[in-house]
């Protein structure tokens, strides 16, 4: 990828097609479309960004972290990306019941220190529902093609803690040490860059 130091030897995983729920989550869907369609280098885009979390324990993958585009992150969202869905209770009614459910990953963004407007989104991998996400994130779509690609992403290696690190982390959690959760967050990071090399809208 030109101008990007993420991949030395790119490997194609395949295509994921997402159908959006523009009625249930209009602002979230609009923002996602803008990130998908954006070709202006000055505009935030999902093109060239990465899936930065693989949470196999809970059954989902996450992309769209804010930061530096050169590092595979989404440029900070500005004017035009305001999201009224976050203040509408009805927008949080969607359930993470089926594999391939796509939602605005508000909980993940908060853990990453992102407040206000965020581009983080998650895709559930199944086969089981993920009720722990219900009411915390905004469901705005579903994967209609490429769930096998999502599952391949989910099977990628993540950084593994040693048994000693797990023990210390468990003890820290018991005593309420806030560093325990921060350390554990590294365990869901993939060991290589999983890049969205291209994206766009399929027209009927």
C-alpha positions as CSV (number, residue, x, y, z in Angstrom):
1,X,0.0,0.0,0.0
2,X,1.5,3.3,-1.1
3,X,2.6,5.6,1.7
4,X,1.7,3.1,4.4
5,X,4.1,1.0,6.4
6,X,1.5,-1.5,7.6
7,X,2.1,-4.5,5.3
8,X,5.3,-5.9,3.9
9,X,3.7,-8.9,2.1
10,X,-0.1,-8.3,1.7
11,X,-2.4,-11.4,1.8
12,X,-5.9,-11.1,0.5
13,X,-8.6,-12.3,2.9
14,X,-11.7,-11.5,0.8
15,X,-14.6,-9.2,0.7
16,X,-17.2,-8.4,3.4
17,X,-20.6,-7.0,2.3
18,X,-22.6,-5.1,4.9
19,X,-26.3,-4.2,4.7
20,X,-27.1,-1.1,6.7
21,X,-30.2,-0.4,8.8
22,X,-30.7,3.2,7.9
23,X,-34.1,3.3,9.6
24,X,-33.1,2.0,13.0
25,X,-29.8,3.9,13.1
26,X,-29.9,6.7,10.5
27,X,-27.0,8.8,11.8
28,X,-24.7,5.9,12.5
29,X,-25.4,4.4,9.0
30,X,-24.8,7.8,7.4
31,X,-21.5,8.2,9.1
32,X,-20.4,4.7,8.2
33,X,-21.3,5.3,4.5
34,X,-19.3,8.5,4.5
35,X,-16.3,6.7,5.9
36,X,-16.7,4.0,3.2
37,X,-17.2,6.3,0.3
38,X,-14.7,9.0,1.2
39,X,-11.9,9.2,-1.3
40,X,-10.6,12.7,-0.4
41,X,-7.3,12.3,1.4
42,X,-8.3,15.1,3.7
43,X,-11.5,13.3,4.9
44,X,-11.6,10.5,7.4
45,X,-12.0,7.1,5.8
46,X,-12.0,3.3,6.6
47,X,-9.8,2.7,3.6
48,X,-6.3,1.7,4.8
49,X,-7.4,1.2,8.4
50,X,-7.2,-2.0,10.5
51,X,-9.2,-4.3,12.6
52,X,-7.4,-3.7,15.9
53,X,-9.2,-6.1,18.3
54,X,-10.0,-9.8,18.1
55,X,-12.1,-10.7,21.1
56,X,-12.5,-14.5,20.7
57,X,-13.7,-14.9,24.2
58,X,-16.7,-12.7,23.6
59,X,-17.1,-13.4,19.9
60,X,-16.4,-10.2,17.9
61,X,-13.8,-8.2,16.0
62,X,-13.4,-4.4,16.1
63,X,-12.1,-1.9,13.5
64,X,-12.2,1.9,13.1
65,X,-10.0,3.1,16.0
66,X,-9.3,6.8,15.9
67,X,-5.7,8.0,15.5
68,X,-3.1,8.4,12.8
69,X,-4.0,7.1,9.3
70,X,-0.4,6.1,8.6
71,X,-0.7,3.6,11.4
72,X,-4.0,2.2,10.1
73,X,-6.3,4.3,12.2
74,X,-9.2,6.6,11.3
75,X,-8.5,10.3,11.2
76,X,-10.4,12.2,13.9
77,X,-14.0,12.7,12.9
78,X,-15.1,16.4,12.6
79,X,-17.9,18.4,11.3
80,X,-20.6,16.4,9.6
81,X,-20.1,13.3,11.7
82,X,-22.3,14.3,14.6
83,X,-24.4,11.3,15.7
84,X,-27.9,11.8,17.2
85,X,-28.4,8.1,17.6
86,X,-26.3,8.1,20.7
87,X,-29.0,10.1,22.5
88,X,-31.9,8.0,21.2
89,X,-32.9,5.1,23.4
90,X,-34.5,3.3,20.4
91,X,-31.1,3.2,18.6
92,X,-29.8,0.9,21.4
93,X,-32.7,-1.6,21.0
94,X,-30.9,-3.8,18.5
95,X,-29.6,-7.2,19.6
96,X,-26.3,-8.9,18.9
97,X,-28.1,-12.2,18.3
98,X,-26.9,-13.4,14.9
99,X,-23.3,-13.9,13.6
100,X,-22.4,-11.0,11.4
101,X,-24.2,-8.3,13.4
102,X,-22.5,-4.9,12.9
103,X,-22.7,-2.2,15.6
104,X,-21.1,1.0,16.6
105,X,-18.6,-0.1,19.2
106,X,-19.2,2.6,21.8
107,X,-18.0,0.5,24.7
108,X,-14.8,-0.4,22.9
109,X,-14.2,3.2,22.0
110,X,-14.7,4.3,25.6
111,X,-12.1,1.8,26.8
112,X,-9.7,3.2,24.2
113,X,-10.2,6.7,25.5
114,X,-12.4,7.9,22.6
115,X,-15.2,10.1,23.7
116,X,-17.9,11.8,21.6
117,X,-18.1,10.8,17.9
118,X,-16.3,7.6,17.1
119,X,-15.9,5.4,14.0
120,X,-15.2,2.2,15.9
121,X,-17.5,-0.7,14.7
122,X,-17.6,-4.4,15.6
123,X,-18.8,-7.5,13.9
124,X,-20.0,-10.5,15.8
125,X,-18.5,-13.8,14.8
126,X,-21.0,-16.3,16.3
127,X,-22.1,-19.0,16.5
128,X,-23.5,-17.8,19.9
129,X,-25.3,-14.5,20.6
130,X,-23.4,-11.8,22.4
131,X,-26.0,-10.4,24.9
132,X,-23.2,-8.6,26.8
133,X,-23.1,-6.1,24.0
134,X,-26.8,-5.3,24.0
135,X,-27.8,-1.8,25.1
136,X,-24.1,-0.7,25.1
137,X,-23.6,-0.4,21.3
138,X,-25.8,0.7,18.4
139,X,-26.6,-2.1,15.9
140,X,-26.7,-0.6,12.4
141,X,-26.2,-3.5,10.0
142,X,-25.4,-7.1,9.2
143,X,-23.0,-9.0,7.1
144,X,-24.8,-10.4,4.1
145,X,-21.7,-11.8,2.3
146,X,-18.3,-12.7,3.7
147,X,-19.0,-14.0,7.1
148,X,-16.2,-16.6,6.4
149,X,-13.8,-13.6,6.0
150,X,-15.0,-12.3,9.4
151,X,-14.3,-15.7,10.9
152,X,-10.9,-15.8,9.3
153,X,-10.1,-12.5,10.9
154,X,-11.3,-13.8,14.2
155,X,-9.0,-16.8,13.9
156,X,-5.8,-14.6,13.6
157,X,-3.2,-14.8,16.3
158,X,-3.3,-12.2,19.1
159,X,-0.6,-11.3,21.6
160,X,-0.6,-14.0,24.3
161,X,0.3,-13.3,27.9
162,X,2.5,-15.7,29.9
163,X,0.9,-17.8,32.6
164,X,2.7,-15.6,35.2
165,X,1.2,-12.4,33.6
166,X,-2.3,-14.0,33.7
167,X,-1.8,-14.8,37.4
168,X,-0.6,-11.3,38.3
169,X,-3.5,-9.8,36.3
170,X,-6.1,-11.9,38.1
171,X,-4.7,-10.8,41.5
172,X,-4.6,-7.2,40.3
173,X,-8.3,-7.5,39.2
174,X,-9.2,-8.9,42.6
175,X,-7.7,-6.0,44.5
176,X,-9.2,-3.4,42.1
177,X,-6.0,-2.3,40.4
178,X,-7.0,-0.3,37.3
179,X,-3.9,-1.4,35.5
180,X,-5.3,-5.0,35.2
181,X,-7.9,-4.0,32.6
182,X,-5.4,-2.0,30.7
183,X,-2.9,-4.9,30.5
184,X,-5.7,-7.3,29.5
185,X,-6.6,-5.1,26.6
186,X,-3.3,-6.0,24.9
187,X,-4.4,-9.7,24.8
188,X,-7.0,-9.0,22.0
189,X,-4.5,-7.2,19.7
190,X,-3.7,-9.1,16.5
191,X,0.0,-9.8,15.9
192,X,-0.1,-8.5,12.3
193,X,-2.0,-5.8,10.5
194,X,-5.5,-6.7,9.3
195,X,-6.1,-3.9,6.8
196,X,-9.2,-2.8,5.0
197,X,-7.4,-2.2,1.7
198,X,-10.5,-0.9,-0.1
199,X,-14.2,-0.1,0.5
200,X,-17.2,1.4,-1.3
201,X,-20.9,1.1,-1.9
202,X,-22.6,-1.5,-4.0
203,X,-25.3,0.1,-6.2
204,X,-28.4,-1.8,-7.4
